[in-house]
Amino acid sequence: MTKVVLTVQIGNKQEIQEAMSLLVAMENMEGTALNEDPVIEAAPEPSAAPEAPSTPEPPAIDPPEVLDASSMGSPMDLSLGLDTAGNPWVKGIHTEAKTTNKDGTWKFARGIDREAAVEELKSYKLEAEEATSSEPLAPAPTAPEPPAVPEAPAAPTAPEPPAVPEAPAAPTAPEPPAAPTADTEAPIVDFPGLMIKVVAATKTGKIDHAQIDELAKSLGHGGLVHMNKKPAEDIQALVALIDSHIAAAPQA
């Protein structure tokens, strides 16, 4: 028995019927009997060409989000910049108005313990320096300066008083009369007369008060001032010593 295997690419039902008719015709022509139904193997349909693997697109990388201290729950607001002391604005320490003093530092909130606030600001200042080390922040806005106060006009100056005329010169006192000479002068018997003698004697330049004081001591008195209320004899003795000292002095 001859087994005929016919491979037919099956397209539709009509093509299968035509293939069966062809087998029957071949059997009649060869005179061979087919005891078994012909085996018709359907050719496998051509598989579709595999798609080329697509290149996976790289995952989108979002730019890193720049977080400041305020977005992480910190009371600092770095968007305002730093004040002239390098401190950030901190909620609870500085005023909610976010204004600065004339020197450019943030104003403290009312009723706050400033000494404790200054110590607390040191840690915030370090955090702000680390957060702004890559990119400096804009300086904190300074308070506008108050308008200049116009100066008051100068007060008018008082007119100068008229010049006071000079007083006439006082008349000069007449010169005292010349002291009487030794031949004609009256004897000195009291202390006022002694003092007039002393003044006249010192004007000669040949004796001074210290020397007259020593002459009085040589007479047993304490000095010239102690000649007050002394008897006339003691005063005349001192006058005599004064005249002797002047006479013995070298001529100028």
C-alpha positions in Angstrom: 0.0 0.0 0.0 1.3 3.3 -1.0 0.9 6.2 1.5 0.8 9.5 -0.1 1.4 12.5 2.0 0.3 15.7 0.4 1.3 19.0 2.1 -1.2 21.7 1.3 -1.1 25.2 2.6 -4.7 25.7 3.7 -6.1 28.9 2.8 -9.9 28.3 2.9 -12.5 25.5 2.5 -12.6 25.6 -1.3 -8.9 24.9 -1.5 -9.3 21.8 0.7 -12.0 20.5 -1.6 -9.8 21.0 -4.7 -7.0 19.1 -3.0 -9.3 16.1 -2.2 -10.4 16.0 -5.8 -6.8 15.9 -6.9 -6.1 12.9 -4.7 -9.1 11.0 -6.0 -7.9 11.6 -9.6 -4.4 10.4 -8.8 -5.8 7.2 -7.3 -7.8 6.5 -10.4 -4.8 7.1 -12.6 -2.5 4.8 -10.7 -5.0 2.1 -10.0 -4.1 1.9 -6.5 -6.6 1.8 -3.8 -6.4 4.0 -0.9 -7.4 2.2 2.2 -6.8 5.1 4.4 -7.9 8.6 4.2 -5.1 10.8 2.9 -3.3 12.7 5.5 -3.3 16.3 4.8 -0.9 18.3 6.9 -1.6 21.9 7.0 1.5 23.9 6.5 2.2 26.2 9.4 1.2 29.7 8.8 4.2 31.9 8.5 4.7 33.6 11.8 4.8 37.3 11.8 8.3 38.8 11.9 9.2 39.6 15.5 9.1 43.2 16.2 12.4 44.9 16.8 12.9 45.5 20.5 12.2 49.1 21.3 14.8 51.1 23.1 13.4 51.9 26.5 13.2 55.6 27.1 15.3 56.8 30.0 13.3 57.6 33.1 12.6 61.3 33.5 14.8 62.8 36.2 13.2 65.7 38.0 15.5 68.5 39.0 16.4 68.5 42.6 14.0 70.6 44.6 15.8 73.3 46.5 14.3 73.3 50.0 14.9 76.2 52.3 14.5 76.1 56.0 10.9 77.5 55.9 9.7 74.6 53.7 10.9 72.1 56.2 9.0 73.5 59.1 11.7 75.9 60.3 10.6 79.3 61.7 13.3 80.9 59.5 12.3 82.8 56.3 15.4 82.8 54.1 13.6 84.3 51.2 14.0 87.7 53.0 17.7 87.4 53.1 20.0 88.1 56.1 20.2 91.3 58.1 23.5 93.3 58.5 24.5 91.0 61.4 24.1 87.9 59.2 20.9 86.7 61.0 17.8 85.3 59.2 14.3 86.4 60.1 12.9 84.0 62.6 9.3 83.7 63.5 8.6 84.2 67.2 11.9 86.2 67.7 11.4 89.0 65.2 8.3 91.1 64.4 5.7 89.8 62.1 6.0 92.9 60.0 9.5 91.7 59.1 11.0 95.2 59.3 14.5 96.2 60.3 16.1 98.8 62.5 18.1 101.8 61.2 21.3 99.7 61.5 19.8 97.0 59.2 19.1 94.3 61.8 15.8 92.6 62.2 13.5 94.2 64.9 12.7 91.9 67.9 9.1 91.0 68.7 7.6 92.9 71.7 8.0 91.4 75.1 10.7 88.9 74.1 13.8 88.2 76.3 16.4 89.7 74.1 19.4 88.1 75.8 17.8 84.6 75.3 16.8 85.6 71.7 20.4 86.6 70.9 21.7 83.2 72.1 19.0 81.3 70.1 19.8 83.3 67.0 23.4 81.9 67.0 22.1 78.5 66.0 19.7 79.9 63.4 22.6 81.9 62.0 24.7 78.7 61.5 21.8 77.0 59.8 21.3 80.0 57.5 25.0 80.0 56.6 24.9 76.3 55.7 21.7 76.8 53.6 23.1 79.8 51.8 26.7 78.7 51.3 26.1 77.8 47.7 24.2 80.9 46.7 24.2 84.2 48.6 20.8 85.6 49.4 19.8 89.1 48.7 20.4 91.5 51.6 17.5 92.2 53.9 15.4 95.2 53.0 16.4 98.2 55.1 13.9 100.6 56.6 13.5 103.8 54.6 15.3 106.7 56.1 13.1 109.4 57.6 12.9 112.6 55.6 15.4 115.2 56.6 14.0 117.7 59.0 14.6 121.2 57.6 16.8 123.3 59.8 15.2 126.1 61.7 16.1 129.6 60.5 18.9 131.2 62.4 17.7 133.6 65.1 18.5 137.2 64.3 21.6 138.4 66.0 21.2 141.2 68.5 22.7 144.5 67.4 26.0 145.2 69.1 25.6 147.7 71.9 27.1 151.1 71.3 30.7 151.5 72.4 30.9 152.9 75.9 33.1 156.0 75.9 36.2 155.6 77.9 36.2 157.1 81.3 38.5 160.1 81.7 41.8 159.2 83.2 42.0 159.6 86.9 44.1 162.5 88.1 47.5 161.3 89.2 48.2 161.7 92.9 50.8 164.3 93.7 54.1 162.9 94.6 54.8 162.9 98.3 57.3 165.5 99.4 60.8 164.4 99.7 61.8 162.8 102.9 63.7 165.2 105.2 67.4 164.7 105.4 69.0 163.3 108.5 69.9 166.8 109.7 66.3 168.0 109.6 64.0 164.9 110.1 62.2 164.5 113.3 63.1 161.6 115.6 61.0 158.4 115.1 59.4 157.4 118.4 56.5 155.1 117.4 55.8 152.0 115.3 54.0 153.8 112.4 57.0 156.1 112.0 59.3 153.1 112.1 57.4 151.4 109.2 57.7 154.6 107.1 61.4 154.5 107.8 61.5 150.8 106.7 59.7 151.5 103.4 62.0 154.4 102.6 65.1 152.4 103.5 64.2 149.4 101.3 63.6 151.7 98.4 67.3 152.6 98.5 68.1 149.0 97.5 70.8 148.9 100.2 68.8 147.0 102.7 65.8 144.6 102.6 63.1 143.5 105.0 65.0 140.3 106.0 68.0 142.4 107.0 65.9 144.8 109.0 64.2 141.8 110.7 67.7 140.5 111.7 68.6 143.9 113.1 65.5 143.9 115.3 66.4 140.5 116.6 69.9 141.7 117.4 68.3 144.1 119.8 66.6 141.2 121.7 63.3 141.5 120.0 61.5 138.7 118.0 61.7 140.6 114.7 60.3 143.7 113.0 56.7 142.8 113.7 57.4 142.6 117.4 58.5 146.2 117.5 54.8 147.3 117.8 54.1 148.8 121.2 57.8 148.9 122.0 59.2 152.0 123.8 60.5 154.9 121.8 64.1 154.1 122.9 64.0 150.6 121.3 62.5 152.0 118.1 65.1 154.7 117.9 67.8 152.1 118.4 66.5 150.1 115.5 66.4 153.2 113.3 70.0 153.9 114.1 71.0 150.4 113.1 69.1 150.8 109.8 70.9 154.1 109.1 74.3 152.6 109.9 73.6 149.6 107.6 72.7 151.9 104.7 75.7 154.1 105.3 78.1 151.1 105.4 76.6 149.6 102.2 78.8 150.1 99.1 77.7 152.8 96.7 75.9 151.6 93.6 
